[in-house]
Amino acid sequence: MPINFQQLRTIMKESGMSVYRDSEPDDAVYPYIVYEFVNETHKRTSNQVIIDMPLYQIAVITNGTESDLKALKDVFNEYGVSYSQFEGIPYDENDSTITQFITNVRCANGF
């Protein structure tokens, strides 16, 4: 189902995780969500833009495992949000192993 940007933010917040744009505060508690704008495409008719379709990268950042994705996947599936497969990227932060589980969601603004 197509969703707009505000709906996406609301749905992510329903996962129960904190949601941040572009970066998290220093005191963020795992797991949390960070989303970023990636690009935008348009649907046109008669040389007019009728729908803006921004793509957002969404990362669940955790010091746990992929089981931390369940809350976000559950709300995405409940609302019919189309998302790409999650990919895990581990890194070290303050001697702890942290994993970013990344997906992408394309919104449709103006429909």
One Martini backbone bead per residue (centre of mass of N, CA, C, O) as a GRO file, in nm:
protein
  111
    1MET     BB    1   0.097   0.036   0.023
    2PRO     BB    2   0.074   0.356  -0.002
    3ILE     BB    3   0.285   0.601   0.158
    4ASN     BB    4   0.361   0.858   0.348
    5PHE     BB    5   0.579   1.015   0.545
    6GLN     BB    6   0.400   1.048   0.799
    7GLN     BB    7   0.312   0.753   0.811
    8LEU     BB    8   0.590   0.631   0.846
    9ARG     BB    9   0.658   0.762   1.117
   10THR     BB   10   0.416   0.650   1.274
   11ILE     BB   11   0.475   0.350   1.228
   12MET     BB   12   0.756   0.339   1.354
   13LYS     BB   13   0.658   0.431   1.642
   14GLU     BB   14   0.474   0.169   1.687
   15SER     BB   15   0.723  -0.022   1.761
   16GLY     BB   16   0.863   0.133   2.032
   17MET     BB   17   1.082   0.284   1.904
   18SER     BB   18   1.306   0.504   1.853
   19VAL     BB   19   1.302   0.804   1.635
   20TYR     BB   20   1.540   0.916   1.382
   21ARG     BB   21   1.701   1.174   1.204
   22ASP     BB   22   2.025   1.082   1.072
   23SER     BB   23   2.057   1.093   1.404
   24GLU     BB   24   2.159   1.022   1.724
   25PRO     BB   25   2.178   1.048   2.038
   26ASP     BB   26   2.400   0.973   2.291
   27ASP     BB   27   2.137   0.851   2.478
   28ALA     BB   28   2.058   0.618   2.320
   29VAL     BB   29   1.848   0.330   2.317
   30TYR     BB   30   1.850   0.009   2.269
   31PRO     BB   31   1.667  -0.004   2.024
   32TYR     BB   32   1.675   0.189   1.711
   33ILE     BB   33   1.574   0.445   1.475
   34VAL     BB   34   1.717   0.537   1.152
   35TYR     BB   35   1.653   0.791   0.910
   36GLU     BB   36   1.700   0.850   0.546
   37PHE     BB   37   1.749   1.026   0.275
   38VAL     BB   38   1.814   0.933  -0.071
   39ASN     BB   39   1.567   0.981  -0.287
   40GLU     BB   40   1.387   1.092  -0.596
   41THR     BB   41   1.079   1.050  -0.758
   42HIS     BB   42   0.841   1.072  -1.040
   43LYS     BB   43   0.510   1.131  -1.130
   44ARG     BB   44   0.378   1.182  -1.460
   45THR     BB   45   0.152   1.422  -1.627
   46SER     BB   46   0.163   1.636  -1.864
   47ASN     BB   47   0.438   1.748  -1.732
   48GLN     BB   48   0.336   1.672  -1.438
   49VAL     BB   49   0.356   1.649  -1.104
   50ILE     BB   50   0.174   1.405  -0.895
   51ILE     BB   51   0.424   1.232  -0.759
   52ASP     BB   52   0.617   1.195  -0.486
   53MET     BB   53   0.913   0.954  -0.442
   54PRO     BB   54   1.061   0.888  -0.166
   55LEU     BB   55   1.362   0.752  -0.031
   56TYR     BB   56   1.421   0.543   0.260
   57GLN     BB   57   1.649   0.479   0.506
   58ILE     BB   58   1.633   0.204   0.742
   59ALA     BB   59   1.761   0.172   1.082
   60VAL     BB   60   1.835  -0.086   1.300
   61ILE     BB   61   1.983  -0.028   1.613
   62THR     BB   62   2.193  -0.280   1.777
   63ASN     BB   63   2.310  -0.510   2.050
   64GLY     BB   64   2.169  -0.742   1.920
   65THR     BB   65   1.944  -0.898   1.716
   66GLU     BB   66   1.716  -0.977   1.466
   67SER     BB   67   1.479  -0.979   1.676
   68ASP     BB   68   1.457  -0.655   1.680
   69LEU     BB   69   1.277  -0.641   1.407
   70LYS     BB   70   0.988  -0.737   1.469
   71ALA     BB   71   0.836  -0.474   1.542
   72LEU     BB   72   0.870  -0.340   1.263
   73LYS     BB   73   0.763  -0.566   1.082
   74ASP     BB   74   0.482  -0.581   1.206
   75VAL     BB   75   0.388  -0.289   1.130
   76PHE     BB   76   0.441  -0.304   0.832
   77ASN     BB   77   0.249  -0.549   0.781
   78GLU     BB   78  -0.010  -0.428   0.900
   79TYR     BB   79   0.012  -0.170   0.677
   80GLY     BB   80   0.153  -0.262   0.398
   81VAL     BB   81   0.454  -0.215   0.386
   82SER     BB   82   0.701  -0.166   0.153
   83TYR     BB   83   1.007  -0.361   0.181
   84SER     BB   84   1.317  -0.437   0.197
   85GLN     BB   85   1.553  -0.625   0.270
   86PHE     BB   86   1.744  -0.702   0.529
   87GLU     BB   87   2.067  -0.571   0.637
   88GLY     BB   88   2.362  -0.660   0.804
   89ILE     BB   89   2.587  -0.426   0.991
   90PRO     BB   90   2.871  -0.449   1.155
   91TYR     BB   91   3.012  -0.276   1.451
   92ASP     BB   92   3.216  -0.070   1.646
   93GLU     BB   93   3.131   0.054   1.990
   94ASN     BB   94   3.285   0.083   2.264
   95ASP     BB   95   3.356  -0.237   2.256
   96SER     BB   96   3.095  -0.292   2.084
   97THR     BB   97   2.857  -0.477   1.914
   98ILE     BB   98   2.701  -0.339   1.633
   99THR     BB   99   2.383  -0.334   1.451
  100GLN     BB  100   2.272  -0.275   1.121
  101PHE     BB  101   1.939  -0.280   0.999
  102ILE     BB  102   1.864  -0.254   0.654
  103THR     BB  103   1.621  -0.055   0.475
  104ASN     BB  104   1.364   0.026   0.224
  105VAL     BB  105   1.137   0.314   0.158
  106ARG     BB  106   0.871   0.409  -0.050
  107CYS     BB  107   0.706   0.695  -0.107
  108ALA     BB  108   0.375   0.879  -0.152
  109ASN     BB  109   0.337   1.209  -0.244
  110GLY     BB  110   0.007   1.319  -0.355
  111PHE     BB  111  -0.235   1.088  -0.367
   0.00000   0.00000   0.00000
